[in-house]
Amino acid sequence: MSAPSAALPAGSAERPAALSGSPLARMASGTADLQRDLGGAIMQSILGALLTAGYAAAAGAAVASAPQSVSTNVENELTKSFSSAAAVAEQHPRYAESIIEGARGAFLQGDTWAYVAGIVAIALGALLVATRFPDKEGEQKLLAAYAEEDGTAQTGQPAATGARPT
C-alpha cells in the first residue's frame, strides 16, 4: 500500500478510489512538484544575486574609502567574492586583517539584502494567501464542485446530488 497523500485528512489510510491511479492526480502531483522546485530555484537565484550585489557594493565602497590606493586588479578581486578577498589577504599579510574585516562587513551587507528580500517574499506570500485563497467554507464548495466534475468526467453522468468529497 502506498503512503497516504499529504492532501488527505488526518487519519486517512489511502486515497479515495476516484483518485487512485487517476491520470489527473498524477498530473497534479507532477505540476505541484514542478511549481515547488521552480519556485525554489527562482528564489534561490534572486537571493544569491542580492547577496552578491550587496557584497560587491559594500566591498567597492570599502575599497574606495581605503586610506591607500588599490590597483584595479586587486579591487576586482576584493569585490568579486569573500574567498577572493581572503586570497588577496594571504598575498598581502600586512593588510590581511583589514581586508578580511572589510570583506566580512561586505558579506553581512549582502546578507542583509538577501534577508530583507526573503522577508518581503514571505510577507507577500502570506498576504496572497490571506486575501486570495478561499476560507474553509469556500474550500468545501470548491471540493464539492471538483467532485461533481470528476463524477461527470468518469461516468459521463452527473454525480449523485449531496455527494461530499472525502
PyMOL commands that set and color helices and strands:
alter all, ss='L'
color gray80, all
select helices_A, chain A and resi 23-64+72-80+82-91+93-132+136-155
alter helices_A, ss='H'
color red, helices_A
deselect
rebuild
show_as cartoon
